[in-house]
Amino acid sequence: MGCGGDVSFVHFSFVSRVAPALPEAALRRIARAATRRNRELGLTGELRFEGSRFAQVIEGPCDAVMVVACDILADPRHQRIEVRRFEPVESRSHAEWQVVGLDDSQLFCALRAASATPAETAGPRIGRLAAVVTEPHASPRALADRRA
């Protein structure tokens, strides 16, 4: 799937682990930067912080989502990224951009749990996005088999 043709909106969702020893201030900067950038690009969705994981949904114009998706996949603060969906959609499921789950107690527990998470290089991540983009309707099982 490219960004041409009849594709007006796409949905990109993934989960990832927080990089080891990432300070609380960095998590807050991620949330502020994502909010600012996504609003500027006309993207909607959600950044959810769950324990030592990020779960994110980004929806909007294909070109803008592609830029953000590539940046995320190359960002070492996101590790063990699992792309859940990357496909065209007729309409958005999120009306605006929001950040969920960044309260102080969750941050403390997450940062502690993340300190043992191994690093992963960006190269395989971008390859996984390319596989999803070229086969947007591949089953999660097929995508998981390709990762192995």
C-alpha positions in Angstrom: 0.0 0.0 0.0 1.4 3.4 -0.9 -0.1 6.8 -0.1 -1.5 7.4 -3.6 -4.8 6.5 -5.1 -8.0 6.5 -3.1 -6.3 6.3 0.3 -7.3 9.3 2.4 -6.9 8.0 5.9 -4.8 5.3 7.4 -4.8 3.6 10.8 -1.4 2.7 12.4 -1.3 1.0 15.7 1.5 -0.7 17.7 2.8 -1.7 21.1 6.3 -1.3 22.3 8.5 -1.6 25.4 9.9 1.5 27.1 13.7 1.6 26.7 15.7 0.7 29.8 16.5 3.4 32.3 14.4 6.0 30.4 13.9 8.8 32.9 10.4 10.0 33.8 11.2 13.4 32.2 11.8 11.7 28.9 8.4 10.0 29.0 6.7 13.3 29.6 8.7 14.9 26.7 7.6 12.0 24.5 3.9 12.7 25.4 4.3 16.5 24.9 6.1 16.1 21.6 3.6 13.6 20.2 0.7 15.8 21.2 2.3 18.9 19.5 3.4 17.1 16.4 0.3 15.0 15.8 -2.0 18.0 16.2 0.2 20.0 13.7 -0.1 17.1 11.2 -3.8 16.7 11.7 -3.4 13.2 13.3 -5.8 11.8 15.8 -5.4 8.7 18.1 -4.0 7.8 21.5 -0.7 7.3 23.2 -1.4 4.9 26.1 1.2 4.2 28.7 0.6 0.8 30.3 3.2 -0.4 32.8 6.5 -0.6 30.9 4.8 -0.5 27.5 3.5 2.1 25.0 0.4 1.3 23.1 -0.3 3.8 20.3 -2.9 4.4 17.7 -2.3 7.1 15.0 -4.9 8.0 12.4 -4.9 10.6 9.6 -3.6 11.4 6.2 -1.4 8.6 4.8 1.7 10.8 4.1 1.7 12.2 7.7 1.1 8.8 9.3 4.0 7.3 7.3 6.4 10.0 8.4 5.5 9.6 12.1 5.5 5.7 11.8 9.0 5.7 10.4 10.2 8.1 13.1 8.7 5.9 15.8 10.2 2.7 14.4 13.6 4.3 14.3 13.4 5.8 17.8 15.5 3.8 20.4 13.1 4.8 23.2 10.6 2.3 21.7 11.8 -1.3 21.9 10.3 -4.6 20.9 7.8 -2.9 18.6 4.9 -5.0 17.4 2.9 -3.4 14.6 -0.8 -4.3 15.1 -2.4 -2.5 12.2 -1.4 -0.4 9.3 -4.2 0.0 6.8 -6.5 2.4 5.0 -9.7 3.4 6.8 -12.7 5.2 5.6 -13.1 7.3 8.8 -11.3 7.9 12.0 -12.1 6.1 15.2 -10.6 8.9 17.3 -11.9 12.4 17.2 -8.8 14.0 18.7 -5.3 13.2 20.0 -4.9 12.1 23.7 -2.3 10.7 26.1 -3.5 8.2 28.7 -1.7 6.7 31.7 1.1 9.0 32.6 0.5 9.4 36.3 3.4 9.4 38.8 2.8 5.9 40.3 2.6 4.3 36.9 5.7 6.0 35.8 7.7 4.8 38.8 6.7 1.2 38.3 7.2 1.3 34.5 10.7 2.8 34.7 11.7 0.1 37.2 10.3 -2.7 35.1 11.8 -1.3 31.9 15.4 -1.3 33.2 15.8 -5.0 32.3 14.4 -4.8 28.8 17.0 -5.7 26.1 17.6 -3.2 23.2 16.6 -3.8 19.6 18.0 -2.1 16.6 15.9 0.1 14.3 16.7 -1.8 11.0 14.3 -4.8 11.6 11.6 -2.4 12.8 11.5 -0.5 9.5 11.5 -3.8 7.6 8.4 -4.9 9.5 6.6 -1.7 8.7 7.6 -2.2 5.0 6.1 -5.7 5.1 2.9 -4.4 6.7 2.6 -1.5 4.2 3.1 -3.8 1.2 0.6 -6.3 2.5 -1.8 -4.3 4.6 -4.4 -7.0 5.0 -2.0 -9.7 6.1 -3.1 -11.6 9.1 -1.4 -11.0 12.5 -0.3 -14.6 12.3 1.4 -14.1 9.0 3.1 -11.0 10.3 4.3 -12.9 13.4 5.7 -15.7 11.2 7.7 -13.2 9.2 9.2 -11.8 12.3 10.5 -15.1 13.5 
